[in-house]
Amino acid sequence: MSFRPVSGFTLVELLISLALISTLSSLSAWQSITLFQTAMSHLKNESRALQQEADKGKVYRHVNRGFSMIELLIALMVMTMAVIVSTSTGIVAPSIIADAKHAAAAVEAARTALVDSYGTLTRVSLEDENFIQDTAETTWTNTHGESRRITLSAVVGSSTKPEACDSFTSGDWSHPTLAAHYPISSLGIPKGSYSLSSLAISPDMLAVGIASTSQVDAPALLLFRLTGTSSPQLVGMFDNASISRIGNSTVVADGKNVFSGSAFTSSSSSTCSIGTSCAQITVHSLESDELVSSFTFSTSSEPYAHQADGSGAPVSALTYYNGLLYTGLQKTVGGDEFNIVDAHNPNHLFWIGGYSIGRTVTAITVRGALAYLSTDDPIRELIVLDTGDPAHPKSYSTWDAPGSSTFGYGSASTAFGNFVRFGRTYSASYPEFELLQIHGSSTAEISEISNIDTGKSNDPESVRALLTQDRLTFMLLTHRMDVLETDDPRHVRIIGTYILPASSQGVALACRNNRLYLARNENDGNGYIDILQGS
């Protein structure tokens, strides 16, 4: 290694000292970042060298050449923690995040050497699947021959998450800009009009759910390969019900497969005998672009998922989390509108458990053992269930949003920790976006921390989708998208806006790296995908 001790101190001792100073003194977060950023810039080149050596299967312990390898590793871990601490306060510089990625790569490449040669490493999954916590206890001898011991704990991004969205934002989102724009009909699909319902992105694949088509035999699921900045390349298209123009209400992905929730239903046995016409969930492989399996909820036994005419209840919401599909249905006749399906083996889906809501479930967010259900219940717009035992979901809390019982149904949510960002349809004189906090353990109360009123009587805006990335929450409304700064729950504010074309209505949001994919439908029934980025 090319570094040398600084004024008698090793670099790791200097960094640890800086960490203690920034913690115990009155330095601002920005001042602390500046101190660490200086050291990080010097570590970048060494990080790359370490990555190259690790790729070759070589890990060296350098002695009497500046500072030892283990000191570099600990320094990198300290740097990672400093970045995460500053990020958790909502104050972070894009440049230090870029540098942190180099440091994180070096830490990941060197973990084997750290564990095998010097100490122990413990990895724990956190409540948010985007992050993991690493704790390393290490002993070493510094360049002065002195024995050192330290225990470090750092929260880092998980490389195993199926989502394609970066953990941190970059660019100036106070001015969202249009990077690309695609009419869905221009991307190689059969002629006709296609109204979009949902989007799902899994690293290099884009799945598009089609709500309805102008032709009976037109596809209701489109699969595209994403390559760089070029237009999406069509690789597969499938029709959920070849005898209907009704398509899919929602699509989600797990990295290898895409799961589609059908909006079509029928009480006719002859209709349902045609392919997957009455299947409520279908599974398609992102690798082979083929149908893998399909699933239909029972109407004659649990979960009794049928409507008044005996047909199966259409899927209205779908979320994939840790091998399970959390499924919302339109209102049933005494059955379960919320259901959990085991999807660990995509070739064989099976029902685990359910819960009767008594209303339509419009959206589902899952974090840890809790499922957050947006509903059209006028006195329970948000229902939180404890799904720690998937076979027996139980009530955890509910939220009755303010306002008239005939407006303002739940429509979207995101959650992290005990905070929930909640959106609903237009409600006269009451906010459509609310940041909520959950208090308690076995049973909990929900209270509003802050809100934003997005619509007016002459411009009734409803929340169509929410997506939270880092300190920002992207709120798709009927005719625009607002960028909210939500890192401080008590002071949520709009920092940017993207206006949709006058004849369009927003449908869905997804993200890949630091770009947003926005689905919208024109009044003539044709769907479009806008790709947005920070300026």
Residue pairs with C-beta under 8 A, 6 or more apart in sequence:
1 46
1 62
1 65
1 66
1 67
1 69
1 72
2 46
2 66
3 11
3 42
3 46
3 66
3 67
3 72
4 66
4 67
5 11
5 66
5 67
5 143
6 14
9 17
10 67
10 71
10 142
10 143
11 39
11 67
11 71
11 72
11 75
12 67
12 71
12 72
12 74
12 75
12 78
12 142
13 142
14 39
15 36
15 39
15 75
15 78
15 79
16 78
16 150
18 32
18 35
18 36
18 39
19 78
19 81
19 82
21 27
21 35
22 31
22 32
22 35
22 36
22 82
27 35
29 86
29 89
29 91
30 91
30 93
32 82
32 86
33 82
33 86
33 91
33 92
33 93
33 96
36 79
36 82
36 83
36 96
37 93
37 95
37 96
37 99
39 75
39 79
40 79
40 96
40 99
40 100
40 103
41 99
43 72
43 75
43 76
43 79
43 99
43 102
43 103
43 106
44 99
44 102
44 103
46 72
46 106
47 76
47 102
47 103
47 105
47 106
48 102
48 106
50 72
50 106
50 109
50 110
51 105
51 106
51 109
53 59
53 60
54 109
54 110
54 113
55 109
59 69
59 110
59 112
59 113
59 117
60 69
61 68
61 69
61 70
61 117
62 68
62 69
64 143
66 143
67 142
67 143
68 140
68 141
68 142
68 143
69 110
69 113
70 114
70 117
70 118
70 138
70 140
71 140
71 142
71 143
72 106
73 106
73 107
73 110
73 113
73 114
74 138
74 140
74 150
74 152
76 103
76 106
76 107
76 110
77 107
77 134
77 136
77 152
77 154
78 152
79 100
79 103
80 100
80 103
80 104
80 107
80 154
80 156
81 152
81 153
81 154
81 155
83 92
83 96
83 97
83 100
84 154
84 155
84 156
86 92
86 96
87 97
87 168
87 470
87 471
89 487
90 471
90 485
90 487
90 488
92 168
92 470
92 471
94 170
94 171
97 168
97 170
98 170
104 156
104 157
107 156
108 159
111 121
111 134
114 121
114 136
114 138
115 121
115 136
118 138
118 139
118 140
119 136
119 137
119 138
119 139
120 136
120 137
121 134
121 135
121 136
122 134
122 135
122 136
123 132
123 133
123 134
124 132
124 133
124 134
124 135
125 132
125 133
125 158
126 132
126 133
126 155
127 367
127 368
127 416
127 417
128 367
128 416
128 417
129 158
129 161
129 321
129 322
130 157
130 158
130 161
130 163
130 167
131 155
131 156
131 157
131 158
131 167
132 155
132 156
132 157
132 158
133 153
133 154
133 155
133 156
134 153
134 154
134 156
135 151
135 152
135 153
135 154
136 151
136 152
136 153
137 149
137 150
137 151
138 149
138 150
138 151
138 152
139 147
139 148
139 149
140 147
140 148
141 147
141 148
142 148
157 167
162 202
162 203
162 253
162 254
162 255
162 320
163 201
163 202
163 511
164 201
164 202
164 203
164 204
164 511
164 512
164 513
165 201
165 467
165 469
165 510
165 511
165 512
165 513
166 469
166 511
166 513
166 514
167 469
167 470
168 469
168 470
169 469
169 470
169 471
169 472
169 514
169 534
170 514
170 534
171 514
171 533
171 534
171 535
172 534
172 535
173 472
173 483
173 495
173 496
173 534
174 483
174 495
174 496
174 535
175 496
175 534
175 535
176 481
176 483
176 496
176 497
176 498
176 516
176 532
176 533
176 534
176 535
177 532
177 533
177 534
177 535
178 498
178 530
178 531
178 532
179 229
179 515
179 531
179 532
179 533
180 229
180 231
180 530
180 531
181 528
181 529
181 530
181 531
182 231
182 232
182 528
182 529
182 531
183 526
183 527
183 528
184 194
184 196
184 208
184 222
184 526
184 527
184 528
184 529
185 191
185 192
185 193
185 194
185 526
185 527
187 222
187 224
187 231
187 232
187 234
188 234
189 218
189 219
189 222
189 234
189 237
190 215
190 218
190 219
192 213
192 214
192 215
192 218
193 213
193 214
193 524
193 525
193 526
194 210
194 212
194 213
194 214
194 218
194 525
194 526
194 527
195 210
195 211
195 212
195 213
195 521
195 525
195 526
195 527
196 208
196 209
196 210
196 211
196 507
196 508
196 519
196 520
196 521
196 527
196 528
196 529
197 209
197 210
197 211
197 247
197 248
197 249
197 250
197 251
197 263
197 507
197 508
197 519
198 208
198 209
198 248
198 249
198 250
198 251
198 507
198 508
198 519
199 206
199 207
199 208
199 209
199 251
199 508
199 509
199 510
199 517
199 519
199 529
200 206
200 207
200 209
200 251
200 252
200 253
200 258
200 510
201 207
201 226
201 253
201 510
201 511
201 512
201 517
202 253
202 254
202 255
202 256
202 258
202 286
203 255
204 225
204 226
204 227
205 223
205 224
205 225
205 226
205 235
205 253
205 258
205 286
206 223
206 224
206 225
206 226
206 232
206 510
206 512
206 517
207 221
207 222
207 223
207 224
207 251
207 253
207 258
207 260
207 286
208 221
208 222
208 223
208 224
208 251
208 519
208 527
208 529
209 220
209 221
209 247
209 248
209 249
209 250
209 251
209 260
210 218
210 219
210 220
210 221
210 222
210 247
210 248
210 527
211 246
211 247
211 248
211 249
211 263
211 507
211 521
212 245
212 246
212 247
212 525
213 219
213 220
213 245
213 247
214 245
214 525
215 245
216 242
216 243
216 244
216 245
217 239
217 242
218 239
218 245
219 237
219 238
219 239
220 238
220 239
220 240
220 241
220 246
220 247
220 248
220 260
220 262
221 236
221 237
221 238
221 239
221 240
221 247
221 248
221 251
221 258
221 260
221 282
221 284
222 234
222 236
222 237
223 234
223 235
223 236
223 237
223 258
223 284
223 286
223 289
224 232
224 233
224 234
224 235
225 232
225 233
225 235
226 232
226 233
226 512
227 233
232 529
235 289
236 284
236 289
236 290
238 282
238 284
238 291
240 247
240 248
240 260
240 262
240 264
240 276
240 277
240 279
240 282
241 247
241 262
241 264
241 274
241 275
241 276
241 277
241 278
242 274
242 275
242 277
243 271
243 274
243 277
244 264
244 266
244 277
246 263
246 264
247 262
247 263
247 264
248 260
248 261
248 262
248 263
249 261
249 262
249 263
249 314
249 315
249 316
249 317
249 318
250 260
250 261
250 315
250 316
250 317
250 318
251 258
251 259
251 260
251 261
251 318
252 258
252 259
252 318
252 319
252 320
252 325
253 259
253 286
253 320
254 320
254 343
255 286
256 285
256 286
256 287
256 346
257 283
257 284
257 285
257 286
257 292
257 346
258 283
258 284
258 286
259 281
259 282
259 283
259 318
259 320
259 325
259 343
260 281
260 282
260 283
260 284
260 318
261 280
261 281
261 314
261 315
261 316
261 317
261 318
261 327
262 279
262 280
262 281
262 282
262 314
262 315
263 314
263 315
263 316
264 277
264 278
264 314
265 278
265 307
265 311
265 312
265 313
265 314
266 272
266 277
266 278
266 311
267 309
267 310
267 311
271 277
271 278
272 278
276 282
276 291
276 294
278 296
278 311
278 312
279 294
279 295
279 296
280 295
280 296
280 297
280 305
280 312
280 313
280 314
280 315
280 327
280 329
281 294
281 295
281 296
281 315
281 318
281 325
281 327
281 341
281 349
282 291
282 293
282 294
282 295
283 291
283 292
283 293
283 294
283 295
283 343
283 346
283 347
283 349
284 290
284 291
284 292
285 292
285 346
292 346
292 347
293 346
293 347
293 348
293 349
295 341
295 349
295 350
296 312
297 303
297 305
297 312
297 313
297 329
297 339
297 351
298 304
298 305
298 351
299 305
299 306
299 310
299 311
299 312
299 335
302 336
302 351
302 354
303 332
303 335
303 336
303 339
303 351
303 354
304 332
304 333
304 334
304 335
304 336
305 312
305 313
305 329
305 332
305 335
305 336
305 339
306 312
306 313
306 332
306 333
306 335
307 313
307 330
307 331
307 332
307 333
308 333
313 329
313 330
313 331
313 332
313 335
313 337
314 329
314 330
315 327
315 328
315 329
316 328
316 329
316 330
316 360
316 361
316 362
317 327
317 328
317 361
317 362
317 363
317 364
317 373
317 374
318 325
318 326
318 327
318 328
318 364
319 325
319 326
319 364
319 365
319 366
320 326
320 343
321 366
323 342
323 343
323 344
324 340
324 341
324 342
324 343
324 344
324 352
324 390
325 340
325 341
325 342
325 343
325 349
326 338
326 339
326 340
326 364
326 366
326 371
326 387
327 338
327 339
327 340
327 341
327 364
328 337
328 338
328 360
328 361
328 362
328 363
328 364
328 373
329 335
329 336
329 337
329 338
329 339
329 360
329 361
330 337
330 360
331 337
331 357
331 358
331 359
331 360
332 356
334 356
335 354
335 356
336 354
336 355
336 356
336 357
337 355
337 356
337 357
337 358
337 359
337 360
337 361
338 354
338 355
338 356
338 357
338 361
338 364
338 371
338 373
338 385
338 393
339 351
339 353
339 354
339 355
340 351
340 352
340 353
340 354
340 387
340 390
340 391
340 393
341 349
341 350
341 351
341 352
342 349
342 350
342 351
342 352
342 390
343 349
352 390
352 391
353 389
353 390
353 391
353 392
353 393
354 393
355 385
355 393
355 394
355 395
357 373
357 375
357 377
357 383
358 377
359 375
359 376
359 377
359 380
360 375
360 376
361 373
361 374
361 375
362 374
362 375
362 376
362 409
362 410
362 411
362 412
363 373
363 374
363 410
363 411
363 412
363 413
364 371
364 372
364 373
364 374
365 371
365 372
365 413
365 414
365 415
365 420
366 372
366 387
367 415
367 416
369 386
369 387
369 388
370 384
370 385
370 386
370 387
370 396
370 415
371 384
371 385
371 387
371 393
372 382
372 383
372 384
372 413
372 415
372 420
373 382
373 383
373 384
373 385
373 410
374 381
374 382
374 409
374 410
374 411
374 412
374 413
374 422
374 423
374 424
375 381
375 382
375 383
375 409
375 410
376 409
376 410
377 383
377 409
377 410
378 404
378 405
378 406
378 408
378 409
379 400
379 405
380 398
380 399
380 400
381 399
381 400
381 401
381 408
381 409
381 410
381 422
381 424
382 398
382 399
382 401
382 410
382 413
382 420
382 422
382 436
382 446
383 395
383 397
383 398
383 399
384 395
384 396
384 397
384 398
384 399
384 438
384 444
384 446
385 393
385 394
385 395
385 396
386 393
386 394
386 395
386 396
387 393
395 443
396 443
396 444
397 438
397 440
397 443
397 444
397 445
397 446
398 446
399 422
399 436
399 446
401 408
401 410
401 422
401 424
401 427
401 430
401 434
402 427
402 430
402 431
403 427
403 428
403 429
403 430
404 427
404 428
404 430
407 425
407 426
407 427
407 428
407 430
408 424
408 425
408 426
408 427
408 430
408 432
409 424
409 425
410 422
410 423
410 424
411 423
411 424
411 425
411 462
411 463
411 464
412 422
412 423
412 424
412 463
412 464
412 465
412 466
413 420
413 421
413 422
413 423
413 466
414 420
414 421
414 466
414 467
414 468
414 473
415 421
416 468
418 437
418 438
418 439
419 435
419 436
419 437
419 438
419 449
419 489
420 435
420 436
420 437
420 438
420 446
421 433
421 434
421 435
421 436
421 466
421 468
421 473
421 486
422 433
422 434
422 435
422 436
423 432
423 433
423 434
423 463
423 464
423 465
423 466
423 475
424 432
424 434
424 462
424 463
425 432
425 462
425 463
426 432
426 455
426 460
426 461
426 462
426 478
427 455
428 457
428 460
430 453
431 451
431 452
431 453
431 454
432 452
432 453
432 454
432 455
432 461
432 462
432 463
432 477
433 451
433 452
433 454
433 463
433 475
433 484
433 492
434 448
434 450
434 451
435 448
435 449
435 450
435 451
435 486
435 489
435 492
436 446
436 447
436 448
436 449
437 446
437 447
437 448
437 449
437 489
438 444
438 445
438 446
439 445
439 446
439 447
449 489
449 490
450 489
450 490
450 491
450 492
451 492
452 482
452 484
452 492
452 494
454 461
454 463
454 475
454 477
454 482
455 461
455 462
455 477
459 479
460 478
461 477
461 478
461 479
461 480
462 477
462 478
463 475
463 476
463 477
464 476
464 477
464 478
464 505
464 506
464 507
464 508
465 475
465 476
465 506
465 507
465 508
465 509
466 473
466 474
466 475
466 476
466 509
467 473
467 474
467 476
467 509
467 510
467 511
467 516
468 474
468 486
469 511
471 485
471 486
471 487
472 483
472 484
472 485
472 486
472 495
473 483
473 484
473 486
474 481
474 482
474 483
474 484
474 509
474 516
475 481
475 482
475 483
475 484
476 506
476 507
476 508
476 509
476 518
477 506
478 505
478 506
479 499
479 500
479 502
479 504
479 505
479 506
480 497
480 498
480 499
480 500
480 506
481 497
481 498
481 500
481 506
481 509
481 516
481 518
481 532
482 494
482 496
482 497
483 494
483 495
483 496
483 497
483 498
484 492
484 493
484 494
484 495
485 492
485 493
485 494
485 495
486 492
498 518
498 532
500 506
500 520
501 520
501 522
503 522
503 523
503 524
504 520
504 521
504 522
504 523
504 528
505 520
505 521
505 523
506 518
506 519
506 520
507 519
507 520
507 521
507 527
508 518
508 519
509 516
509 517
509 518
509 519
510 516
510 517
510 519
511 517
514 533
514 534
515 531
515 532
515 533
516 531
516 532
516 533
517 529
517 530
517 531
518 529
518 530
518 531
518 532
519 527
519 528
519 529
520 527
520 528
520 530
521 527
521 528
522 528
